[in-house]
C-alpha cells in the first residue's frame, strides 16, 4: 500500500517509537502548605498549581558549535547527552545530577526518598522538595485519568519480571490480594514536604521520574550551550536548533524491526516527546500468550486495549511520561478524547496497524513516512 506523508490514518501494520525528541522545562513549585485535592487539568493540560516555562534562551555558544557527548546507565536505562557549544563541565554536571536523582528517587537504593517512604510502615516522613513535587503531580495525573496511571501499583509490578529473564508473573491469588493496595489517593502529602503512605502500600516512580529528570536537565543545560539533545530511554528533550539553525529531525522506530529501523520522521523544536509501548519489555508465558510491562492498575494485569503505542509531545516531559502510560491503559477512544481535552499533540498506534493523530499533528510537525523522507 502506498503511504503519503500527509495522511497517517491507514499506515502499514507497524507500531512506532520516537528515538530523538525535544521539550520545554518545568519550574518546580515546591511543597504546598497543606494537602489539597488534585486539580483537573485545564485546556492546556497543565493544572493551575504547576507553572511551566520554556528553557531560557541559550546563552552565546561558549565553544562555538563544537559537539560534545556523554552518557551513562541510570534509572535502568541509558542516558545519552549531545551538546553543541557547551561549556567544559556541562556534561559532567548533568551526569552528576543523574546520579543524585537516582539516589533520591530509586526504589532499590537504600536510603532514597522512595525507599524511605516504602519502609516507613505508615509513619509520616519528610522528603526532598523535588520528590514531593513528583508525588504531587503523580496524584494529580492519577485522579485525572481515573486511576489509569498509578505509582502505588508497586506491590503488583514487583510480582512481574519483564527484564530479568525469569518470566516471573503473579498467581491470581497473589495479584488479587495486592489489588487493594493500589490507590494513589491514599497517599497523603502534607506541609513541610511530608508524605504519609499507609502501611503495606509501596510506590514506584518509574513511570514519571525520568520525565521529571529530563525537564530538570534541560533547564540546567539550556543556558550553558547553544543546543542539546537529552535522551533517557523513551524520554527525549531537545533544547534549541541544530548548529545550522534547522529543526531537529526525529526518527520514529518500527518496533517490529531491528533497533534503528525507521517507520517515519517528524520535525520540531523545544518540546518533549515521550513514547510508551507494549512492544519493548515483554515475554511469552507458559500459556503461549505475550505479556507486556504496562499494567492496568485496576486488574494488575497487562493492559488489554487496542493501543500498542502512544507518543505525546508536551512542554512537560514529566506529564507526558505519566500520561503516555495512562493512555495505553485507557485505549484509543478515551486517549484521543483526553489528549484533545488537555491540548496535547499525540500519535496513537493500534493493534490493527492504524496510526491515529490528534488534529493538526501532521502539518504541525511535518510528519512523513521514512520512505517519503528519503525521497523528498
C-alpha positions as CSV (number, residue, x, y, z in Angstrom):
1,X,0.0,0.0,0.0
2,X,1.3,3.5,-0.9
3,X,1.6,5.7,2.1
4,X,1.6,9.5,1.9
5,X,3.4,11.9,4.2
6,X,0.2,13.9,4.8
7,X,-2.0,11.0,5.7
8,X,-1.4,8.7,8.6
9,X,-4.8,7.2,9.2
10,X,-4.0,3.9,7.5
11,X,-0.3,3.2,7.7
12,X,1.4,-0.2,7.4
13,X,0.7,-2.5,10.3
14,X,3.5,-1.4,12.5
15,X,3.9,0.5,15.7
16,X,6.3,3.4,16.3
17,X,8.6,4.8,18.8
18,X,10.3,8.2,18.9
19,X,14.1,7.9,19.1
20,X,15.0,11.6,19.4
21,X,12.8,14.4,20.6
22,X,12.6,17.8,22.3
23,X,10.9,19.7,25.1
24,X,10.5,22.7,27.4
25,X,11.4,22.7,31.1
26,X,9.3,22.6,34.3
27,X,9.6,25.1,37.1
28,X,9.5,23.3,40.5
29,X,6.7,24.6,42.7
30,X,8.0,23.1,45.9
31,X,5.9,21.9,48.9
32,X,2.4,23.2,49.5
33,X,1.2,24.5,52.8
34,X,-1.3,21.7,53.1
35,X,-2.6,18.6,51.3
36,X,-5.1,19.5,48.6
37,X,-7.2,17.5,46.2
38,X,-5.7,17.0,42.7
39,X,-6.8,19.7,40.3
40,X,-8.3,18.8,37.0
41,X,-6.1,19.7,34.0
42,X,-7.0,22.8,32.2
43,X,-7.3,23.3,28.5
44,X,-3.5,23.3,28.0
45,X,-3.1,20.1,30.0
46,X,-1.3,21.9,32.9
47,X,-3.0,22.3,36.3
48,X,-3.1,25.7,37.8
49,X,-0.8,24.6,40.6
50,X,2.0,23.8,38.2
51,X,3.9,26.5,36.4
52,X,5.8,25.7,33.2
53,X,8.2,27.7,31.2
54,X,10.4,27.0,28.2
55,X,14.1,26.7,28.9
56,X,15.8,30.1,29.0
57,X,17.2,31.2,25.7
58,X,20.6,29.6,25.2
59,X,23.5,31.9,26.0
60,X,26.1,32.7,23.4
61,X,27.9,29.5,22.5
62,X,30.9,29.0,24.8
63,X,32.9,26.9,22.3
64,X,31.3,27.8,19.0
65,X,29.3,24.9,17.7
66,X,31.6,22.2,18.9
67,X,29.8,18.9,19.6
68,X,30.4,17.1,22.9
69,X,28.7,13.8,24.0
70,X,28.4,11.8,27.2
71,X,26.2,9.3,28.9
72,X,25.8,6.5,31.4
73,X,23.5,4.0,32.9
74,X,20.9,5.4,35.3
75,X,17.3,4.7,36.2
76,X,17.5,1.2,34.5
77,X,18.1,2.9,31.2
78,X,20.8,4.5,29.1
79,X,21.2,8.3,29.4
80,X,22.7,10.0,26.3
81,X,23.6,13.6,26.1
82,X,24.6,15.5,22.9
83,X,25.5,19.2,23.4
84,X,26.6,21.9,20.9
85,X,28.7,24.9,22.0
86,X,28.6,23.8,25.7
87,X,31.0,24.9,28.5
88,X,33.6,22.4,29.6
89,X,31.8,21.0,32.6
90,X,28.2,20.9,31.3
91,X,28.1,17.2,30.6
92,X,29.9,16.2,33.8
93,X,27.5,18.3,35.8
94,X,24.4,16.8,34.1
95,X,25.6,13.3,34.7
96,X,26.3,14.2,38.3
97,X,22.7,15.3,38.6
98,X,21.5,12.0,37.1
99,X,23.4,10.2,39.9
100,X,21.9,12.4,42.5
101,X,18.4,11.8,41.2
102,X,18.9,8.1,41.1
103,X,20.0,8.1,44.8
104,X,16.9,10.3,45.6
105,X,14.2,8.5,43.6
106,X,15.1,4.9,43.0
107,X,13.1,2.4,45.0
108,X,16.0,0.0,45.2
109,X,18.6,2.4,46.5
110,X,18.6,2.1,50.3
111,X,18.0,5.4,52.0
112,X,16.5,7.1,48.9
113,X,13.3,9.1,49.5
114,X,11.2,6.3,47.7
115,X,12.9,3.6,49.8
116,X,12.2,5.5,53.0
117,X,8.5,6.0,52.0
118,X,8.1,2.3,51.3
119,X,9.8,1.3,54.5
120,X,8.1,3.8,56.8
121,X,5.4,1.4,57.9
122,X,2.7,4.0,57.7
123,X,4.6,6.7,59.5
124,X,4.9,10.2,58.2
125,X,8.3,11.2,56.8
126,X,9.8,14.3,55.3
127,X,11.2,14.1,51.8
128,X,13.2,16.4,49.4
129,X,11.0,19.1,47.8
130,X,11.7,17.6,44.3
131,X,10.4,14.2,45.4
132,X,7.3,15.8,47.0
133,X,6.6,17.7,43.7
134,X,6.8,14.5,41.7
135,X,4.4,12.8,44.1
136,X,2.0,15.7,43.9
137,X,1.9,15.6,40.1
138,X,1.6,11.8,40.1
139,X,-1.5,12.0,42.4
140,X,-3.0,14.7,40.1
141,X,-2.5,12.6,36.9
142,X,-3.9,9.5,38.6
143,X,-7.0,11.4,39.5
144,X,-7.3,13.0,36.0
145,X,-7.1,9.6,34.3
146,X,-9.4,7.7,36.7
147,X,-6.5,5.8,38.2
148,X,-5.1,4.6,34.8
149,X,-1.8,5.9,36.0
150,X,-0.7,4.8,39.4
151,X,2.6,4.9,41.4
152,X,1.1,2.7,44.1
153,X,1.0,-0.2,41.7
154,X,4.5,-1.1,43.0
155,X,3.4,-4.2,45.1
156,X,1.9,-5.8,41.9
157,X,4.6,-4.7,39.5
158,X,7.2,-6.3,41.7
159,X,5.5,-9.6,41.1
160,X,6.3,-9.4,37.4
161,X,9.7,-9.7,35.8
162,X,9.9,-8.3,32.3
163,X,13.6,-7.7,32.1
164,X,15.4,-10.3,34.2
165,X,14.6,-13.3,32.0
166,X,12.8,-15.2,34.7
167,X,9.3,-14.6,33.1
168,X,8.0,-14.3,36.7
169,X,4.3,-13.5,37.0
170,X,1.9,-13.5,39.9
171,X,-0.7,-16.1,40.6
172,X,-4.3,-15.0,40.5
173,X,-4.4,-15.2,44.3
174,X,-1.3,-13.1,44.8
175,X,-2.5,-10.5,42.3
176,X,-6.0,-10.2,43.7
177,X,-4.6,-9.9,47.3
178,X,-2.4,-7.0,46.3
179,X,-5.0,-5.0,44.4
180,X,-6.5,-3.2,47.4
181,X,-3.0,-1.7,48.0
182,X,-3.2,0.2,44.6
183,X,-4.7,3.5,45.5
184,X,-2.8,6.8,44.9
185,X,-5.5,8.8,46.7
186,X,-4.5,7.1,49.9
187,X,-1.0,8.7,49.8
188,X,-1.2,12.0,51.8
189,X,1.1,14.9,51.1
190,X,1.3,17.5,53.8
191,X,3.0,20.7,54.7
192,X,6.8,20.8,55.1
193,X,7.2,18.2,52.3
194,X,5.8,15.4,54.4
195,X,4.5,12.1,53.0
196,X,2.2,9.5,54.6
197,X,1.7,6.2,52.9
198,X,-0.5,3.6,54.6
199,X,1.3,0.5,55.9
200,X,1.6,-2.2,53.3
201,X,1.5,0.1,50.3
202,X,4.5,0.9,48.2
203,X,5.3,3.4,45.4
204,X,7.4,3.2,42.2
205,X,8.2,6.4,40.3
206,X,9.5,4.5,37.2
207,X,6.6,5.9,35.1
208,X,7.1,9.6,35.9
209,X,10.6,10.2,37.3
210,X,12.5,10.1,34.0
211,X,10.3,12.7,32.6
212,X,10.9,15.0,35.6
213,X,14.7,14.4,35.3
214,X,14.6,15.2,31.6
215,X,12.8,18.5,32.4
216,X,15.5,19.4,35.0
217,X,18.4,18.5,32.8
218,X,17.0,20.7,30.0
219,X,16.6,23.6,32.4
220,X,20.1,23.1,33.6
221,X,21.8,22.8,30.2
222,X,19.8,25.5,28.3
223,X,21.9,28.5,29.4
224,X,25.1,26.5,29.1
225,X,25.0,25.5,25.4
226,X,23.5,26.6,22.1
227,X,21.7,23.3,21.7
228,X,21.2,20.0,23.4
229,X,19.6,16.5,22.8
230,X,18.9,14.8,26.1
231,X,17.7,11.2,25.9
232,X,16.5,9.0,28.7
233,X,15.1,5.9,27.0
234,X,11.7,6.8,25.8
235,X,12.0,10.4,27.0
236,X,14.0,12.8,24.9
237,X,14.4,16.5,25.3
238,X,16.0,18.8,22.7
239,X,16.9,22.3,23.5
240,X,17.4,24.8,20.6
241,X,18.1,24.0,17.0
242,X,20.8,22.2,15.2
243,X,24.1,24.3,14.7
244,X,23.0,25.3,11.2
245,X,19.7,26.6,12.6
246,X,17.5,23.9,11.1
247,X,14.9,21.9,13.1
248,X,15.8,18.6,14.7
249,X,14.6,15.6,12.8
250,X,13.0,12.9,15.0
251,X,13.2,9.3,13.9
252,X,10.2,7.1,14.5
253,X,11.3,3.5,15.1
254,X,9.5,0.5,13.7
255,X,9.2,-1.7,16.8
256,X,8.8,-4.9,14.8
257,X,12.2,-4.4,13.1
258,X,15.7,-4.1,14.4
259,X,16.5,-1.1,16.6
260,X,17.2,1.8,14.3
261,X,14.8,0.8,11.6
262,X,12.6,3.8,11.0
263,X,8.9,4.0,10.2
264,X,8.6,7.8,10.0
265,X,10.0,11.1,10.9
266,X,8.9,14.5,12.2
267,X,10.5,17.9,12.7
268,X,10.2,20.1,15.7
269,X,11.9,22.1,18.4
270,X,11.7,22.9,22.1
271,X,9.2,20.3,23.1
272,X,9.2,16.9,24.8
273,X,8.2,13.7,23.1
274,X,7.6,10.6,25.2
275,X,6.5,7.2,24.0
276,X,5.0,4.3,25.9
277,X,4.6,1.0,24.1
278,X,3.6,-2.6,24.7
279,X,6.3,-4.0,22.4
280,X,9.6,-3.3,24.4
281,X,9.5,-5.2,27.7
282,X,7.5,-8.3,27.4
283,X,7.7,-12.1,27.5
284,X,5.8,-15.1,26.3
285,X,4.2,-17.0,29.1
286,X,3.8,-20.8,29.5
287,X,0.3,-20.4,28.0
288,X,1.8,-19.0,24.8
289,X,0.4,-15.5,25.5
290,X,2.6,-12.4,25.3
291,X,2.7,-10.3,28.5
292,X,3.9,-6.7,28.4
293,X,5.0,-4.3,31.2
294,X,2.3,-1.7,31.1
295,X,0.0,-2.9,33.8
296,X,-3.7,-1.9,34.3
297,X,-3.9,-0.7,37.9
298,X,-7.5,-1.9,38.1
299,X,-6.6,-5.6,37.3
300,X,-2.9,-5.9,37.9
301,X,-2.6,-7.5,34.5
302,X,-1.0,-6.1,31.3
303,X,-3.4,-3.6,29.8
304,X,-5.6,-5.1,27.1
305,X,-6.8,-2.2,24.9
306,X,-6.5,-1.5,21.2
307,X,-3.3,0.6,21.7
308,X,0.2,-0.7,21.3
309,X,2.0,2.7,21.3
310,X,1.3,6.2,22.5
311,X,3.5,9.2,21.7
312,X,2.9,12.5,23.4
313,X,4.5,15.9,22.6
314,X,4.2,18.3,25.5
315,X,6.1,21.1,27.3
316,X,6.4,18.9,30.4
317,X,8.2,15.6,30.0
318,X,7.1,14.6,33.4
319,X,3.4,14.9,32.5
320,X,4.0,13.3,29.1
321,X,5.8,10.4,30.8
322,X,2.9,9.5,33.1
323,X,0.1,10.3,30.6
324,X,1.6,8.2,27.8
325,X,1.4,5.2,30.1
326,X,-2.2,6.0,31.1
327,X,-3.3,6.4,27.5
328,X,-2.2,2.9,26.7
329,X,-4.3,1.7,29.6
330,X,-7.5,3.5,28.6
331,X,-7.3,2.7,24.9
332,X,-7.5,4.9,21.8
333,X,-11.0,6.4,22.1
334,X,-10.5,7.7,25.6
335,X,-6.9,8.6,25.0
336,X,-7.8,10.7,22.0
337,X,-10.5,12.5,23.9
338,X,-8.2,13.2,26.8
339,X,-5.4,14.4,24.5
340,X,-7.7,16.9,22.8
341,X,-9.2,18.0,26.1
342,X,-5.7,18.6,27.5
343,X,-4.3,20.2,24.4
344,X,-1.7,17.5,23.8
345,X,-0.3,16.6,20.4
346,X,-0.2,12.9,20.1
347,X,0.1,9.8,17.8
348,X,-1.6,6.5,18.8
349,X,-0.8,3.2,17.1
350,X,-3.5,0.5,17.3
351,X,-3.2,-3.3,17.3
352,X,-4.6,-3.5,13.8
353,X,-1.9,-1.1,12.5
354,X,-3.8,2.2,12.3
355,X,-1.9,5.4,13.2
356,X,-4.2,7.9,14.7
357,X,-3.1,11.5,15.3
358,X,-4.6,14.5,17.1
359,X,-5.9,17.3,14.7
360,X,-3.2,19.2,13.0
361,X,-0.3,16.9,14.1
362,X,0.9,16.0,10.6
363,X,1.0,19.6,9.5
364,X,2.5,21.0,12.7
365,X,5.4,18.5,12.8
366,X,5.7,17.8,9.0
367,X,5.2,14.2,9.8
368,X,6.0,11.8,7.0
369,X,6.9,8.2,6.4
370,X,10.5,7.3,6.3
371,X,10.3,6.4,2.6
372,X,8.8,9.8,1.9
373,X,11.6,11.5,4.0
374,X,14.3,9.7,1.9
375,X,12.8,10.8,-1.4
376,X,11.7,14.4,-0.5
